[in-house]
Amino acid sequence: MKTKILVVDDEADLELLIKQKFRRKIRENVYEFLFASNGQEALTRVQETPDLDIVLSDINMPVMDGLTLLSKLPEANPVIKTVMVSAYGDMQNIRTAMNRGAFDFVFKPVDFSDLELTMDKTASHVQQLRETLRAIQENNILKMYVDETVLNVMGQPGFENKLMVSELVEATVVFMDICGFTALSEVLPPGDVVGLLNKYFDQMVQEVIAQGGYIDKFMGDAVMAVFRGDYHLDRAIDAALSVRNVIQANEDTLPNGKLYRPEVSIGINTGEMVSGNIGSASLKRLDYTVIGDNVNVSQRLQSAAKPGQIIITEAIYQRVKESFQCNPVGEATLKNKTLPVMTYEVVA
């Protein structure tokens, strides 16, 4: 990778000398040199050239000296590193330069072999810094698409060696669907549909996170959330109640002037399920999720729920009836279930 270097010095013959000494590496595209005769001109070059790697700067120059330039460079470009190249190598100048952020100090008359080693070392440091910043940026972008709980699992040592390994976990799954939104999307412009959906999803996610759950996936106008750890069932029901309240509080005016008051239908189920990466390691397309009958039942309960209802099975009702107010709904025939299932509605 080519290293881009700005040389800042008011000695007119230095530019010619640099080009002569490093002509081979310039020809091979290893180095690219730019030149400035003082600190002020250098600042302009730095602002115009964001991919600069190194500044080689003298100290004693007209208009703006090298030490003043040092103090201004972090604001102009916080990534590039400066090597001072000066005959003023007394301890006071060296300490001032280092305190103002110089990466290294080379004395005049210049030993060009030593300067080359210093430039390579500095360029390597800048490259590592850029890679670190890029990784941070990519991680921040990744957090917009992958739940942080999943990222924490992915960050565990040896995770890449057990991509397809799964585990049996005890958890609660909540399916939440925005009722009637599919029909609404048929009469609204796509931009309005996405705006409303993102607004409601954001409100739902905040309530899930507040109760220690994580979003497994978004599916059209539905959300699948998972709760693990202590009191996962209670926390899931608390989140569902909060989601219902916050969604029902919305009142949006549609382009046709009509008011839209969204509602959610919610299904909750708990028990053992398989947690792990589902997909193809060869294709490098994986989905970290939970699967199993208990997950399926949660989705079937949501399908059976009416707008505004939070539906659970009788088995869950027996576990939470002392903590939550529930009303019997009746038996429901769930998909792929031979026998009807007694269901209850969580009221509060």
C-alpha angles and dihedrals in degrees: 000000000000117000114219113210131187114206113203114192137123093218104109095206095054093079092056091045093051092050091050097047095046099033093121095052091044090052091048091050093243093120132028117189129203123184138215129175099213143010096266092053089046092055089054091050091049092052091048094047111050094172094063113132106186139021117204105196137181118216105220109060137135124256093015125012124220097256091055089047089053092058092051100044098079090062092047095046121351094193104057119088127219128220114194114223109190147135088224094087100151118135094253093057092044093051092045091050093048093046089053093053107272112160095207143345127233122188129225132268081059122233097211094199089056090044090053092052090048093050092049091049091048093046090052090052092049091049091052090048091051091049090051092050090047091051091051091049092048091048091052090050091047090054088062090062105028126051113249090235089061091047089054090054090047090052095059116113113270094013092133090057094057102040095138097039114113134194136209111242139177109234147139123242124203123194115196123186127187101230120235094000094124091060090045091055090059093065102035129076111259092247092056091047093053092045094053093043093051090048093054093041091053091053091049094047093052091056092048092050091046088062095046097258129130133219111250095185148328114239114189103293094346134086129210115205130184129205123195135169131038117003091356092159095051092046091050092053091046089052092049092052091049092048091052092050096046094046093047089052091067120102114179128182112226123215089259090058096252122130119242119203109185124213133188133220113209135194123191130190134164139196142080119343138161116258123195148086114316120193140047123325089191092056090040090229111128135160118206102215148127124258137179143093093296090056091049092050090054091056092046090052090053090051089053093048121099122223108294095015128125107200128198135168125255090254090059091043090058089054098048106028092105092053103039135038109242135176126205114250100180139245118325129193107227124200114269091009117119097203128045116258123225109233136196133197119229106225103175 
